[in-house]
Amino acid sequence: MLNFTYGLTEPKLFSADTLVGKALNSWALHGVAIIQSGQPYSIIDYSGAVGSIFYSTFNGITNPIVPLNYAAGCTRKNALTGANGAFYNPTTQAGAALKASCFTLPLIPVGTMGVPNGDPFETNFTTGQRNIFRQSWQRRADASLTKDLPIHDQFILHYSFDMYNITNTTSFDIPQNNVNQNQAFNNVPTGVGPGGVAQAAPTNNCQTNPYGANDGFFNCPAGLGITKHAIGSARQVQMSLHLDF
């Protein structure tokens, strides 16, 4: 953050008793410029796809993190597309900030942690990975041009011309980070599919089908990284005049 003030108060350019001096003396320029990193965020899922062994679909306490698929070679860096998500194309899925194929489910192997045979759908919480992503940088500059005009030693007329977000630069809020991988919010996962046919253990086929279903019970974390909101306002200009006495 940079604060600056440039004043023409001293020395006086012209005599304060002249009309030119009253018009041209005592101007000042004030401003602030801010450059900072974007807000951090995680990918979360309240639908019961993460941590289902503890809460099923009723997790209103924690922020269940959808983990990166390290087994597929995904990392914090290569899970990002390089886009900020503000120009997402719903037809081609281009422009999203994150790759849906880089996220998986923390499945619990059958026979461990009390998971019975025939139930390959239970999940645990992941460790770490909270706030590992950041939105793009935020930039903003504001400035004010001011002048004080003394009147008879008792009054001061103060004029101000203010401009906020001078460059009209947009700072983006975090992209969409809440997904529903258990899209039907099924409270009781089961290994038996339609017609009584046993379902295979779910696999993360989001690698090959990043926007499709994941075995009928879990869904790929589609819709990630779509920015829908901005932080702050567009450029604003105002003037003010007030009398101090």
Secondary structure as UniProt FT lines:
FT   STRAND          2..7
FT   TURN            16..17
FT   HELIX           19..24
FT   STRAND          27..36
FT   STRAND          40..41
FT   HELIX           52..55
FT   TURN            56..57
FT   HELIX           70..72
FT   TURN            76..79
FT   TURN            86..87
FT   TURN            90..92
FT   TURN            94..95
FT   HELIX           100..102
FT   TURN            110..111
FT   TURN            113..114
FT   TURN            117..118
FT   TURN            120..121
FT   TURN            130..131
FT   STRAND          133..134
FT   STRAND          138..151
FT   TURN            152..154
FT   STRAND          155..164
FT   TURN            166..167
FT   STRAND          171..172
FT   TURN            183..184
FT   HELIX           194..196
FT   HELIX           205..207
FT   TURN            210..211
FT   TURN            222..225
FT   STRAND          230..231
FT   STRAND          236..244
//
